[in-house]
Amino acid sequence: MAIKLTRRALLTSAMSSVATLALADAPLTSLRPVARPGSNEPILARIGTDEMLAEANLGGVVGFVVADARTGEMLEMHAADAALPPASVTKSVTALYALETLGATPVIVCGPPVSQALMQNYRVHEIRVGEHQERELEAFKALYHYQPDAVLSIERPGQAADGGYYNMRGESISARTACFDTFINNAKCPTIGIGDGGNEIGMGNITEALKGLDIVSATTRVDELLIADVSNWGAYGILAMLSVMNEIDLLASVKPREILEYLSNLGSVDGVTRQNELTEDGLDPCEGEAVLLQLRQIIGMA
């Protein structure tokens, strides 16, 4: 039996904040490259920053800061204040294709820089980043305006027991995170959370199970929680279910590489590698493509 989605809005949100590269979780060990033979002279001493970036032919917006880890002295920088959206927004873009096919009107709820990057091509409702006194009012106004059929959170940081937001290393990201928990808590419709780390909205459903992990877990609860190795893949699972219920192959239209190319051109960074590259959580998009194919085979649509 087909599931009926009305033209009312479906609010969805993925990771967003006023991020620079520092927002993403860094590798636990240094990924220091091996020096090339021929010269021990620093590359910036041989060529200028602009020339180096031009030679690298990097896409999107590029910004960096190099500092001495011991003294804090700034050694080199380029577009240090540039706001770079994290590539985790891939999850929301993934869901939009299928939801619109089923007749829903999805709206992405997020803060800058993601909101600014996406609003030219998608329906976006912008919310404020950081701590402020109008979080509840912000959610009430949006929920009243859109009257959503469902509220979906995909790899969105959730508030911890102390009300703050933390990344997987236990570092506070409150100042750079827009609050979506108030949307989940005040929604009068089903709420769904997808996560892969324990610090996302919805993980409050399994608080006891997370106590043994070395993380600051989120406490915000949802009606339905879906956990996956990569949050994108959890969204694929939901699309597979909707495909069966509606007798239509929704997964066939999901193109991970094309989505990553679109976001990379906007200046996104991978949350694991901290690089502007075509990867999701450090994995080549072929991994996601393989998951899509397997799901389509399981439901008999490939």
C-alpha positions in Angstrom: 0.0 0.0 0.0 1.4 3.4 -1.0 2.2 5.9 1.7 0.4 9.3 1.2 2.4 12.5 1.8 0.6 15.7 1.6 1.9 19.0 0.3 2.6 20.1 3.8 6.2 20.7 4.7 8.6 18.1 5.9 11.3 19.7 8.0 14.8 18.2 7.7 18.1 19.3 9.2 21.7 18.1 8.9 24.9 19.3 10.5 25.4 23.0 10.1 27.1 25.9 11.9 29.4 28.8 11.2 32.1 26.3 10.6 35.6 26.7 9.6 37.8 23.6 9.2 38.1 23.5 13.0 34.4 22.3 13.2 35.1 18.8 11.8 36.6 16.1 14.0 40.3 15.8 13.3 42.1 12.5 12.9 43.5 11.1 16.2 47.0 10.9 14.7 48.8 13.4 12.6 48.5 12.9 8.9 51.9 14.6 8.3 53.0 14.0 4.6 56.4 12.6 3.8 58.7 15.3 2.4 59.4 15.2 -1.3 63.1 14.8 -2.3 64.9 17.8 -3.8 64.4 20.6 -1.3 63.9 21.0 2.5 62.8 24.6 2.0 59.2 25.2 3.0 56.9 25.4 0.0 55.6 28.9 1.1 59.2 30.2 1.0 59.5 29.1 -2.6 56.2 30.2 -4.0 53.5 32.5 -2.7 50.2 31.4 -1.2 48.1 32.4 -4.2 50.5 30.7 -6.6 50.4 27.5 -4.5 46.6 27.4 -4.4 46.4 28.1 -8.2 48.8 25.2 -8.8 46.8 22.9 -6.6 43.7 23.7 -8.7 41.3 23.2 -5.7 37.6 23.6 -6.2 35.2 25.7 -4.2 36.2 28.2 -1.5 39.7 27.6 0.1 40.7 28.9 3.5 43.4 27.8 5.9 45.4 28.9 9.0 48.8 27.5 9.9 50.0 28.0 13.5 52.8 26.9 15.7 51.2 24.3 18.0 53.6 25.2 20.9 53.4 29.0 20.8 50.2 29.7 19.0 52.0 32.0 16.6 50.2 32.4 13.3 52.7 31.3 10.5 50.5 31.6 7.4 46.8 32.1 6.6 44.5 32.6 3.6 40.8 33.5 3.8 40.9 32.6 7.5 37.5 34.0 8.2 35.8 32.1 5.3 32.8 30.1 6.4 33.0 26.6 5.0 29.9 24.4 5.2 30.5 20.8 6.5 29.9 18.1 4.0 27.5 16.4 6.4 24.7 18.4 4.7 25.0 15.7 2.1 22.5 13.7 4.2 19.7 16.3 3.9 20.3 16.7 0.1 20.1 12.9 -0.3 16.6 12.9 1.4 15.2 15.7 -0.7 15.1 13.9 -4.0 12.9 11.0 -2.7 10.6 13.2 -0.6 9.8 15.5 -3.5 9.1 12.5 -5.7 6.5 11.3 -3.1 4.8 14.7 -3.2 6.2 16.2 0.0 7.6 19.8 0.3 10.9 19.3 2.2 12.4 22.3 3.9 16.0 22.3 5.1 16.4 24.0 8.5 20.0 25.1 9.2 22.2 28.0 10.1 24.9 29.8 8.1 27.1 29.1 6.3 25.1 26.1 5.1 21.8 28.1 4.8 23.5 30.7 2.7 25.1 28.1 0.4 22.0 26.1 -0.2 19.2 28.6 -0.4 19.7 29.4 -4.1 18.8 25.9 -5.0 16.7 24.5 -2.1 13.9 25.5 0.3 15.8 26.7 3.3 14.6 28.0 6.7 17.6 29.8 8.3 18.0 29.7 12.1 20.5 31.4 14.3 23.9 29.9 15.2 25.2 29.8 18.8 23.5 30.3 22.2 20.6 32.8 22.3 17.4 33.3 24.3 15.0 32.8 21.4 15.5 29.2 20.5 12.1 28.1 21.6 10.4 31.0 19.9 12.4 30.3 16.7 11.1 26.8 16.6 7.5 27.7 17.5 7.2 30.2 14.7 8.6 27.8 12.1 6.5 24.9 13.2 3.4 27.0 13.2 4.2 28.4 9.7 5.1 25.1 8.0 2.7 22.7 9.9 5.0 19.8 9.0 3.9 16.2 8.6 7.3 15.0 10.0 10.5 16.4 11.4 13.7 14.6 10.3 17.1 15.1 11.8 20.1 13.6 10.0 23.4 13.6 11.8 22.5 16.8 13.6 24.3 17.6 16.9 22.0 17.1 19.9 22.1 18.8 23.2 24.0 17.0 26.0 22.8 16.8 29.6 24.3 20.2 30.3 22.5 21.8 27.3 25.7 22.2 25.3 26.8 20.7 22.0 29.9 18.5 21.6 31.7 16.8 18.8 33.0 13.2 18.9 36.2 14.2 20.7 34.2 15.8 23.5 35.1 19.4 22.4 32.4 22.0 22.8 30.9 23.2 19.5 28.1 25.2 21.1 29.2 28.5 19.8 29.1 27.2 16.2 25.9 25.1 16.3 22.4 26.1 15.5 19.7 24.5 17.8 17.4 22.1 16.1 16.5 20.3 19.3 13.7 22.8 20.0 12.1 21.8 16.7 12.1 18.1 17.7 10.9 18.7 21.2 8.0 20.9 20.2 6.8 19.2 17.0 3.2 17.9 17.0 4.1 15.3 14.3 6.4 12.3 14.1 10.1 12.9 14.6 12.9 10.9 13.2 16.6 11.0 14.1 19.5 9.4 12.1 23.0 9.3 13.6 26.2 7.4 13.6 28.3 8.7 16.6 26.2 9.1 19.7 26.3 12.9 19.9 23.3 13.5 17.5 19.7 14.3 18.0 17.8 11.2 18.9 20.5 9.5 20.8 18.6 10.3 24.0 16.6 7.2 23.1 19.6 5.0 24.0 21.2 6.9 26.8 22.0 3.8 28.9 23.7 2.1 26.0 26.0 5.1 25.4 27.2 5.4 28.9 30.2 3.1 28.3 31.5 5.2 25.4 34.1 7.9 25.7 31.8 10.6 24.3 29.5 13.4 25.5 26.3 11.9 24.2 23.2 13.8 23.2 20.0 13.5 25.3 17.4 14.7 22.9 14.8 12.0 22.1 12.9 11.3 18.9 9.9 9.0 18.1 12.1 6.8 15.8 15.9 6.5 15.9 17.9 5.0 13.2 21.6 4.2 13.7 24.0 3.5 10.8 27.8 3.3 10.3 27.4 6.4 8.1 24.3 8.5 8.5 23.8 8.7 4.8 23.3 5.0 4.7 20.6 5.2 7.3 18.8 7.7 5.1 19.2 5.2 2.2 17.5 2.6 4.4 14.4 4.8 4.9 14.3 5.5 1.1 14.4 1.7 0.5 11.4 1.2 2.8 9.5 4.0 1.1 10.4 2.5 -2.3 8.7 -0.8 -1.3 5.7 1.0 0.2 5.1 3.1 -2.9 6.3 0.5 -5.5 8.8 3.0 -6.9 12.6 2.9 -7.0 13.5 6.0 -5.1 17.1 4.9 -4.6 17.9 5.0 -8.4 17.9 8.8 -8.4 20.4 9.2 -5.6 23.8 10.0 -7.0 26.4 10.3 -4.1 29.2 11.5 -6.3 27.1 14.2 -8.0 25.9 15.4 -4.6 29.4 15.6 -3.3 30.6 17.5 -6.3 27.8 20.0 -5.8 28.7 20.5 -2.2 32.4 20.5 -2.8 32.0 23.3 -5.3 30.3 25.3 -2.5 33.4 24.8 -0.3 32.3 21.9 1.9 34.8 19.9 4.0 34.6 16.2 4.9 33.9 15.8 8.7 36.7 13.2 9.1 39.5 14.4 6.8 38.8 18.1 7.1 39.5 18.4 3.4 37.4 19.7 0.5 37.3 16.4 -1.3 34.7 14.0 -2.7 34.4 11.7 0.3 31.8 11.1 2.9 33.1 10.5 6.4 36.5 9.8 4.9 35.0 7.1 2.5 35.1 7.2 -1.3 31.6 7.7 -2.7 31.8 4.2 -4.3 31.2 2.9 -0.8 27.8 4.6 -0.7 27.1 3.6 -4.2 27.7 0.0 -3.2 25.3 0.3 -0.3 22.6 1.8 -2.6 23.0 -1.1 -5.1 22.8 -3.7 -2.3 19.6 -2.1 -1.0 18.1 -2.0 -4.4 18.9 -5.7 -4.9 17.3 -6.5 -1.5 14.0 -4.8 -2.4 14.1 -6.3 -5.9 14.5 -3.1 -7.8 18.0 -3.7 -9.3 
